[in-house]
Amino acid sequence: MMNLFDPGAAPLFSIGGLAITAAHLLLAAGLVLLVLLFGLLQGVRRGRRQAEALARQQAEMAEDRLDAVLAAQAELQGRMAAMSEMFGARQAEFNQAINQRLDGMGQRIGASLSEQTKATHENLTRLQERLAVIDTAQNNIQTLARDVVGLQAILSNKQTRGAFGQSRMETIIQDGLPFGSYEFQPTLSNGKRPDCTIIMPNEAPPLVIDAKFPLEAWNSMREGKESEGASGDGAAAAKQRFRQDMDVHIRDIAEKYLLSGETQDTAFLFVPSESIFAEIHENFEAIVQRAHRARVVIVSPSLLMLSVQVVQALLKDARMREQAHLIQGEVARLMDDLGRLDTRVQKLQTHFGQTQGDIDQILISTAKLSKRGAKIGELDFQPGPATAAAPADAISTKRPKEPQAEAADLAEGAQAGPGNESGRLRLRVVDEDQT
């Protein structure tokens, strides 16, 4: 092992001619280390003294702060006590005010709840009534829906659809015309059978009515409008098909049913719906004009009913003309009866005049009798000497006489003469009426 402190050791480097060996470096390092250790110890001592001084200063400052904190805490406790007392009073007042407001609010809420309960009950009652009405309307709608489904099923079949239009037309004809003035599906001379013919008055040819409206083309046109719009290709094709079907049907009516001398020169094409009739006249004027040129009149249910009423008036007028001579004969006999009645009324008036004259004479006689009776009632009767001695009971047993009987007795006494003093009565006339 190599000895570092050997003087004969090889130098590491040289400074100013001084050879520096490893031993020299070690010694220098040790010296530097000692100096550093000494400086470190001095620094530690100074730091400790400074720390102690700082600790003493901090302790003094902490004590001062603690005293200030304690004083502030005591002051804060006093303030807290005052604030707690104030908050207690405020809390009591606040609780009282809250209780009062809660009581008032409870009363208002109770009244409001009772009113709302009453209003809710009334609303529920009205709601139940409306629900009942809605249920009834819903039942009606369901019934109508079933009817519409049935009608759709009817209209989907051509034969059934024709029967539907035929039935509507027959109902209108049967309700408007008397039995025997129409025929359903008669056979013409060419073998064709129209839906209905109306027998015209004065031996005129019958009027033909056809109820085979091309409803299938109309439904196709309406479905095309709903699906593609009025300007779509499908709608235009459906309109063209409807025009063609209407032209063919109008031509068939003119060729089959307008027979010279056998039928009228005009026929009716019955449309079983007012809306379809209005649509045709509004948007298909060419069809209407073509039908007029072919002497075919397109009629709706209301127009057919009006035409039937006109025919009914014509038939009634024709029947009245046929029965005109009978009516004239009845009127003549009625005038004869009226003449006899006038003669008998005049005779009865004569009898009434005679009877009235007799009644007037009777009234005159009764008036005279009444006046004479009144005069007799006003006479004053005074008894003579002979009659004064008559017993009172004998007088009382006599029945009073009627005025006419008393007048007769007076007349008999006057005719007996002045010698009969015992039966004479002295009369004093109070008033006399000359009649």
C-alpha positions, 0 to 999 in steps of 0.5 A: 500500500502506498503511503501518502505522507512519504516525503519521497512520494511523487508530486501531483503538480507544482505551483511556483516551483513547489511540488504539491503531493497528495499529502499536501492536498489532504492537509489543505482539505483538512484545514478548509474543513476545519475552517468550515466547521468552525464557521458553521458552529459560529453560525449555529450559535448566532442562529440559536441566539437569534432564534432565542431572541426571536422566540422571546420576542414572539412570546412577548408579542404572543402574550400581548396578542393574547391579552388583546384577544382576551380583552376583545373576547370579553368585549365580544362576550358582552356584545354577544350577551346584548345581541342575544338579549336583543335577538331573543326579544326580536325572536319573540316579536318575530314569532308572535308576528309569524304566529299571527300571520300564520293564523290569518293565513290559515283562516284565509287558506281554509276559506280559500280551500273551502271555496276551491273545494266547492268550485271543484265540486261544481266543476266536477259536476259540470264535467260529469254532465259534459262527459255524459253529453260527450258519451252520448255524442260518442255513441252517436258518432259510433253509430254514424261511423257504422252507418258510414261504413255500411254506406261505404260498403254499399257504394263499393259495389256497383250493383248495390250502388245502383240500388242505393241511387234507385232507392233514393229516387224511388223514395222521392217519387213515392212521397211526391206522386200518387200511386198510379202516376209513375212506373218503376223499370217499365219496358219500352218498345225498344226493349230498354228498361229505364229506372222510372217513368212519370205518367204525364196528364192529357195523354202526353208521353211519360217522362223518363228518369235515370238513376245510374250515375257513374259514382265510381269515376267520381270517387276515383277523381275525389281520391286523386285530389286528396292524394296528389292535389288538384294539379297532379297527373292522377287527378287530371286522369281521374277528371278525364275519366269522369268526363268520359263516363258522363259523356257515355252515360248521357249519350246512352240516355239520349239514345235508349230512352228518348223515343219520339211519340213514346217518351218525352223529348227530355229525360232526367239524370238523377244525381244522388247527392247535392254536393256532387251536383254542385261540383258538376255545375261548378267545375264541369260546365261542359258536361252540363252543356252537353247534357242540355244539348242532348235534352238530358237534365241533371237533377239533384234530390232537391230539384227532383223533388221540386219537379215532382211537385210541379208534376203533382200540380199538373196532375191535380189540375188535369183531374180538376179539369176532368171533373169540371162538369161534375163540379159545375153540376154540384155548384148548380145544385148548391145554388138551388139549395141556397135559393130554398134556404133564402126563401125559408129564411125570409118566411122565418123572418116574416114569422119572427116579425109577426111574433114580435108584433104579438109580443109588443101588444102583450107588453102594452097590455101588461104595462096597462095592467101594471099601471091599473094595479098600481092605481088600485093599490093607491085607493083609500078604503073607509068602512061605513056604519054597518060595517063598523059593527062587524065582528073583528074575528069575522073580518080577520078570517076573510082572505084578502082579495086580489086587486082584480077581485077588489076592482070587480067588487067595487064595480058591483057596488057601484052598479047596486045604486045609492040605496044599498048603503050597507054594501057601499064604500066611500072611495077617495081617488088620490091620483088618476091617470088618463090612458 
